[in-house]
Structure formats: C-alpha cells, structure tokens
C-alpha cells in the first residue's frame, strides 16, 4: 500500500498522488536486531525493505576503503553490476514492478539510472523504454540498448526529458520506474546506510558527503540512517552534506545563493527542479547538514586526483570529494571529522 504524506490519500499502485506529491510505502519496517549476511548483498537487509527480492544480480556490499589523501573513507559504489549506485534502486524498483505485474517499464535519465533500470528490466524479462537527453553520452546509450531497452532521445533540457516520459506514462505506455518518484527506488538506496553502519561495526560516521541531484542517494542515506536509529541499531545519524554542480544547484542556492557559474562536467546531477526538494531540505536541517556547489575546474582537479590514487570514476563522482575539501576549508567539517564519501559511477562509463 502507498500513501501520500501531504494529503493522506492511499493507493495500491500509482506513481504520483492525485495532489501531485510523491508517494511513500504505508509501512516502514523497523526490525529487531539481527546479524546481516553480506553474502546476500544488499538483500541482507530484506527485513528493512518494503519490497521482496524478485529481481537481483547479486548487488550490494560495495567496498569501504581508506582514502588517506582525503582523510576519509570512500565507499566504492561504482563497482555495481552496471557501474553505478543506481543499481541499489533498480533492483528494488524492478522487484516492485514484477510484484505489481508490470509488463513494460519506462524511465527518464541522464544515463546511469537508465542503464540500471534497463539492465534489471532485462533480468526480469520486462520490456523497457528509457527517455534520455539528446546529448547523453554514447557509452551510456550503448549500455541501455545492449540490455534490449528502447532509447528515446529528447531535445532540450533535462526537465524536458522528464516531461516527455511522464506524457508517455500518461498515455499508458508503461509503468513509471522513476528514480526520482518511485518510493521503491529510495528503499533500495537506503541500503547504502545499512552497509556503511555494518562495515563500521555499527559506528555511525560524523558526516557523509554525497553528490546531490534529485537526491536519490542523499535521501536514501537519510532514510537508512534514520531507520537504523529508530530501530535501535545505532544511536545517531550523521550530518548529511550535499554537493551540487554549479549552475544546477537549487538546494545550495536556497541555502547560500546562486553560484553564478555552470558545471557541465558533472552531467549526472544536472537537476534544477528536484522532485523531493522539501524532503532534501528537511534532511539537511534534521541532521545539521548543508549543501554547496562546486565548479567544473574543481571537479576536474578532483577527478584527476581520484584517478591518480586508483579510483577510476566518472566525472560526476568527483563532486563529492571536491565538496569535502570545500567543507573543510569553510570550517563546516573539523580536520579530524570521521567522514564517508560515496564514489558513485565508474570511469568505464565515460
């Protein structure tokens, strides 16, 4: 059962409330303490998840490694089956799609979410169409097409891509497997927090610095750490510090004003109107967090540093460690703060 937090309406299955707000699962499991088995991947946390495992490629339990140059720990989310953290959401979303009997799914994406949804749809034996910006990277289009999905190119802004996809959903062309709207996707990305806590023997870091576009991983982390605390598995939540691309920074702009520049290197987070904007701001306020934006030059410098240290990521992944440096320079983070940073997408996708 899904419900709307804004108006309390309930639905068996729907991608958005009639009032226009995102929907959530009616029941949020808070299981008693048990010992997760990493061999089960992220599905080791099935008792926390409102969907059953139906579509999987063995995803989850990405490495958490020391990054001495950054005085932080990096969680290598780019080692997932399709090369990005979006597999967390895709496995849960396609499991939900199979659960409700969807025969065709549609998604709009700048690349990574589309590749993940297409791949897991192939695994499920479900038809798929992915709406992408006309200028999307060809490497990501190939990943979508090789999974057998239809690629629909849309001219114009990232928002225009979403509008075209929503129009197709309204015309009955498929079940909306949206990484921005579908609550199953966020249930999947919440497993990031469960894994981080378990890999640290249930010690929560002082802060997590994450890239921030639609907030798919940012809100997943928020929901996951909150669920662990409410279930009594941990005693606090970390500060959540978001990093946006300059020029595509509505959250950072709200908090600090517009940057006045544009970072087109971080193509994976070029979102000007995040669907869950209010929830992102609530997560920042509740955790004592923040959001800033970084320029293309800082992103490029950080990408070079990552590659030189053996972390072969795509450019969008570099905004979070670049933001970490900025947060320290601003005094938001103490030099000895215990910090985790996810590296979200593989350099093999570029």
C-alpha positions as CSV (number, residue, x, y, z in Angstrom):
1,X,0.0,0.0,0.0
2,X,1.2,3.5,-0.9
3,X,0.1,6.7,0.8
4,X,0.6,10.5,0.3
5,X,2.3,12.3,3.2
6,X,0.8,15.5,2.0
7,X,-2.9,14.6,1.9
8,X,-3.1,11.0,3.4
9,X,-4.6,9.5,0.2
10,X,-3.9,5.8,-0.2
11,X,-3.3,3.8,-3.4
12,X,-2.5,0.2,-4.3
13,X,-0.2,1.3,-7.1
14,X,0.4,4.7,-8.6
15,X,3.5,6.7,-9.5
16,X,2.2,10.0,-8.0
17,X,-0.6,11.2,-5.8
18,X,-3.5,13.0,-7.4
19,X,-2.5,16.1,-5.5
20,X,0.8,16.0,-7.3
21,X,3.1,14.9,-4.4
22,X,5.4,11.8,-4.2
23,X,4.0,8.7,-2.6
24,X,5.6,6.5,0.1
25,X,5.1,3.0,1.4
26,X,2.5,2.9,4.2
27,X,4.6,0.6,6.4
28,X,8.2,1.3,7.2
29,X,9.7,-1.9,8.7
30,X,11.9,-1.4,11.8
31,X,13.2,-4.9,12.6
32,X,14.7,-6.1,15.8
33,X,18.5,-6.5,15.8
34,X,19.9,-9.4,13.8
35,X,23.3,-10.1,12.1
36,X,23.2,-9.3,8.3
37,X,24.9,-11.7,6.0
38,X,27.0,-9.8,3.4
39,X,26.8,-12.8,1.1
40,X,23.2,-11.8,0.4
41,X,24.3,-8.4,-0.9
42,X,22.0,-5.5,-0.1
43,X,19.2,-8.0,0.3
44,X,20.8,-8.9,3.6
45,X,18.5,-6.0,4.7
46,X,15.3,-7.5,3.5
47,X,13.6,-7.0,6.9
48,X,14.1,-3.2,6.4
49,X,12.7,-3.3,2.9
50,X,9.0,-2.9,1.9
51,X,9.6,-5.0,-1.3
52,X,10.5,-8.6,-1.7
53,X,13.6,-9.8,-3.6
54,X,12.4,-10.7,-7.1
55,X,15.0,-9.3,-9.5
56,X,18.6,-9.3,-8.5
57,X,22.2,-9.5,-9.9
58,X,23.9,-10.0,-6.6
59,X,24.3,-6.3,-6.0
60,X,25.4,-4.6,-2.8
61,X,28.1,-4.6,-0.1
62,X,30.4,-2.4,-2.1
63,X,33.9,-1.9,-0.6
64,X,34.5,0.8,2.1
65,X,38.2,1.7,1.9
66,X,40.5,4.3,3.4
67,X,41.4,7.3,1.3
68,X,44.3,8.9,3.1
69,X,44.7,11.9,0.8
70,X,41.2,13.0,1.7
71,X,41.3,11.9,5.3
72,X,38.1,10.0,4.7
73,X,36.7,6.6,3.8
74,X,35.4,6.1,0.2
75,X,32.5,3.7,-0.4
76,X,33.1,2.3,-3.9
77,X,29.6,2.5,-5.3
78,X,31.0,2.3,-8.9
79,X,31.6,-1.5,-8.6
80,X,27.9,-2.4,-9.0
81,X,26.8,-4.6,-12.0
82,X,26.1,-1.6,-14.2
83,X,28.8,0.6,-12.7
84,X,26.8,3.0,-10.5
85,X,24.9,3.2,-7.2
86,X,21.7,3.3,-9.2
87,X,21.6,-0.5,-9.1
88,X,20.5,-0.2,-5.4
89,X,17.3,1.5,-6.5
90,X,16.9,-0.6,-9.7
91,X,16.9,-3.9,-8.0
92,X,14.1,-2.7,-5.6
93,X,12.1,-0.9,-8.3
94,X,12.1,-3.8,-10.7
95,X,11.2,-6.2,-7.9
96,X,8.3,-3.9,-7.2
97,X,7.4,-3.8,-10.9
98,X,7.3,-7.6,-11.1
99,X,5.3,-7.7,-7.8
100,X,2.5,-5.5,-9.3
101,X,2.6,-7.3,-12.7
102,X,4.1,-4.6,-14.9
103,X,4.8,-5.8,-18.4
104,X,6.7,-2.7,-19.6
105,X,8.6,0.0,-17.6
106,X,9.7,3.5,-18.6
107,X,12.3,5.7,-17.1
108,X,13.8,9.1,-17.8
109,X,17.5,9.5,-17.1
110,X,20.8,11.3,-17.9
111,X,22.3,7.8,-18.2
112,X,23.1,5.8,-15.1
113,X,19.6,5.3,-13.8
114,X,18.5,4.4,-17.3
115,X,21.3,1.8,-17.7
116,X,20.4,0.3,-14.3
117,X,16.7,0.1,-14.9
118,X,17.2,-1.3,-18.4
119,X,19.6,-4.0,-17.1
120,X,17.3,-5.0,-14.3
121,X,14.3,-5.0,-16.6
122,X,16.2,-7.4,-18.9
123,X,17.0,-9.6,-15.8
124,X,13.2,-9.5,-15.0
125,X,12.1,-10.2,-18.6
126,X,10.2,-6.9,-18.7
127,X,10.1,-4.6,-21.7
128,X,11.7,-1.2,-21.1
129,X,12.0,2.3,-22.6
130,X,14.4,4.9,-21.4
131,X,14.0,8.6,-22.2
132,X,17.3,10.4,-22.3
133,X,18.7,13.8,-23.3
134,X,19.7,14.0,-26.9
135,X,23.3,14.8,-25.9
136,X,23.6,11.9,-23.5
137,X,27.0,10.1,-23.5
138,X,27.0,7.3,-26.1
139,X,28.6,4.9,-23.7
140,X,25.5,5.1,-21.5
141,X,23.2,4.8,-24.5
142,X,25.0,1.6,-25.5
143,X,24.5,0.1,-22.1
144,X,20.8,0.8,-22.3
145,X,20.5,-0.6,-25.8
146,X,22.6,-3.7,-25.2
147,X,20.1,-4.6,-22.4
148,X,17.4,-4.6,-25.1
149,X,15.6,-1.4,-24.0
150,X,14.3,1.2,-26.3
151,X,16.1,4.6,-26.2
152,X,14.0,7.7,-26.7
153,X,16.1,10.8,-27.3
154,X,14.6,14.1,-26.3
155,X,15.9,17.5,-27.3
156,X,16.0,20.3,-24.7
157,X,16.7,20.4,-21.0
158,X,16.8,17.5,-18.5
159,X,13.3,18.7,-17.4
160,X,12.1,18.3,-21.0
161,X,13.2,14.6,-20.9
162,X,11.1,14.1,-17.7
163,X,8.1,15.8,-19.3
164,X,8.2,13.6,-22.4
165,X,8.5,10.5,-20.2
166,X,5.6,11.5,-18.0
167,X,3.5,12.1,-21.0
168,X,4.3,8.6,-22.3
169,X,3.3,7.2,-18.9
170,X,0.0,9.1,-19.0
171,X,-0.7,7.7,-22.4
172,X,-0.4,4.2,-21.0
173,X,3.0,3.3,-22.5
174,X,4.4,1.7,-19.4
175,X,4.9,1.6,-15.6
176,X,6.9,4.5,-14.4
177,X,10.2,3.2,-12.9
178,X,11.3,6.7,-11.9
179,X,14.4,7.1,-9.7
180,X,13.0,10.4,-8.6
181,X,9.4,9.5,-7.9
182,X,9.2,5.8,-7.2
183,X,9.5,5.0,-3.4
184,X,10.9,1.6,-4.1
185,X,14.0,3.2,-5.6
186,X,14.6,5.1,-2.3
187,X,14.0,1.9,-0.3
188,X,16.9,0.4,-2.4
189,X,19.3,3.4,-2.0
190,X,18.7,3.3,1.8
191,X,20.7,0.1,1.9
192,X,23.8,2.3,1.4
193,X,23.4,3.5,5.0
194,X,22.8,0.0,6.4
195,X,26.0,-1.3,4.7
196,X,28.1,1.7,5.9
197,X,27.0,1.2,9.5
198,X,27.6,-2.6,9.4
199,X,31.0,-2.2,7.7
200,X,32.0,0.1,10.6
201,X,30.7,-2.3,13.3
202,X,27.6,-0.1,13.7
203,X,29.6,3.1,14.5
204,X,28.0,5.9,12.6
205,X,30.4,8.4,10.9
206,X,30.3,12.1,11.9
207,X,29.3,13.1,8.3
208,X,28.6,11.7,4.9
209,X,29.4,13.9,1.9
210,X,27.3,13.0,-1.2
211,X,26.6,14.2,-4.7
212,X,23.2,15.8,-4.9
213,X,20.9,16.0,-7.9
214,X,17.4,14.5,-7.4
215,X,18.7,13.4,-4.0
216,X,18.4,9.7,-4.8
217,X,21.4,8.6,-2.7
218,X,21.2,11.6,-0.4
219,X,17.7,10.8,0.7
220,X,18.4,7.1,0.7
221,X,21.2,7.7,3.2
222,X,18.9,9.9,5.3
223,X,16.2,7.3,5.4
224,X,18.6,4.5,6.0
225,X,20.5,6.1,8.9
226,X,17.2,7.3,10.4
227,X,15.7,3.8,10.2
228,X,18.7,2.3,11.9
229,X,18.4,4.8,14.7
230,X,14.7,4.4,15.1
231,X,15.1,0.6,15.2
232,X,17.7,1.0,18.0
233,X,20.6,-0.4,15.9
234,X,22.6,2.8,16.2
235,X,22.3,5.8,18.5
236,X,22.5,8.8,16.0
237,X,22.5,9.9,12.4
238,X,25.5,11.5,10.6
239,X,25.5,15.0,9.2
240,X,24.5,14.8,5.5
241,X,26.5,17.2,3.4
242,X,25.3,17.5,-0.2
243,X,27.4,18.7,-3.2
244,X,25.8,20.0,-6.3
245,X,27.1,21.1,-9.7
246,X,27.4,24.9,-10.1
247,X,24.6,26.2,-12.2
248,X,22.4,23.1,-11.3
249,X,22.3,23.9,-7.6
250,X,18.7,24.7,-6.4
251,X,19.4,23.3,-2.9
252,X,22.7,25.1,-2.4
253,X,21.2,28.2,-4.0
254,X,18.4,28.2,-1.4
255,X,20.9,27.9,1.4
256,X,23.7,30.1,0.2
257,X,22.6,31.9,-3.0
258,X,23.4,31.0,-6.7
259,X,27.0,30.3,-7.7
260,X,26.7,32.2,-10.9
261,X,28.7,29.6,-12.9
262,X,27.9,26.3,-14.6
263,X,29.5,22.9,-14.1
264,X,28.7,20.7,-17.2
265,X,31.3,18.1,-16.2
266,X,29.0,16.7,-13.6
267,X,26.4,15.6,-16.1
268,X,24.8,13.1,-13.7
269,X,23.4,15.7,-11.4
270,X,22.2,18.4,-13.7
271,X,18.8,18.8,-11.9
272,X,17.3,22.2,-11.5
273,X,13.9,21.1,-10.0
274,X,14.4,18.0,-7.7
275,X,11.1,16.2,-7.1
276,X,11.7,15.8,-3.4
277,X,13.2,19.3,-2.8
278,X,11.4,19.8,0.5
279,X,12.5,16.4,1.9
280,X,16.1,17.2,0.9
281,X,15.9,20.4,2.9
282,X,14.4,18.6,5.8
283,X,17.1,16.0,5.8
284,X,19.7,18.8,5.8
285,X,18.1,20.6,8.7
286,X,17.4,17.5,10.7
287,X,21.0,16.2,10.5
288,X,22.7,19.6,10.9
289,X,23.9,19.2,7.3
290,X,24.4,21.5,4.4
291,X,24.6,21.8,0.6
292,X,27.1,23.6,-1.5
293,X,28.0,23.6,-5.2
294,X,31.4,23.1,-6.9
295,X,32.7,24.5,-10.2
296,X,33.9,22.5,-13.2
297,X,37.5,23.3,-12.5
298,X,37.3,21.9,-9.0
299,X,35.5,18.8,-10.3
300,X,38.2,18.2,-13.0
301,X,41.1,18.7,-10.5
302,X,39.4,16.2,-8.1
303,X,38.8,13.7,-10.9
304,X,42.5,13.8,-11.8
305,X,43.4,13.2,-8.1
306,X,40.9,10.3,-7.9
307,X,42.4,8.6,-10.9
308,X,45.9,9.2,-9.8
309,X,45.0,7.4,-6.5
310,X,43.5,4.4,-8.2
311,X,39.8,5.4,-8.0
312,X,38.7,5.2,-11.6
313,X,35.4,7.1,-11.5
314,X,33.4,9.2,-13.9
315,X,33.3,13.0,-13.5
316,X,30.1,13.3,-11.5
317,X,31.7,11.2,-8.8
318,X,34.4,13.8,-8.3
319,X,32.0,16.5,-7.0
320,X,31.6,14.8,-3.5
321,X,35.4,14.7,-2.7
322,X,35.7,18.2,-4.2
323,X,32.9,19.3,-1.9
324,X,34.7,17.6,1.1
325,X,37.7,19.8,0.5
326,X,35.4,22.8,0.3
327,X,33.6,21.9,3.5
328,X,36.9,21.6,5.4
329,X,38.1,24.9,4.0
330,X,34.9,26.6,5.1
331,X,35.2,25.1,8.6
332,X,32.0,23.1,8.3
333,X,34.0,20.0,9.0
334,X,36.8,19.7,11.5
335,X,40.1,18.3,10.3
336,X,39.6,15.2,12.4
337,X,36.0,14.6,11.5
338,X,35.1,11.0,10.7
339,X,33.8,11.2,7.1
340,X,32.4,8.7,4.5
341,X,32.2,9.7,0.8
342,X,30.5,7.5,-1.8
343,X,32.1,7.3,-5.3
344,X,29.0,6.8,-7.4
345,X,29.9,6.0,-11.0
346,X,32.6,4.1,-12.9
347,X,35.1,5.8,-15.2
348,X,34.4,2.9,-17.6
349,X,31.1,4.6,-18.5
350,X,32.8,7.7,-20.0
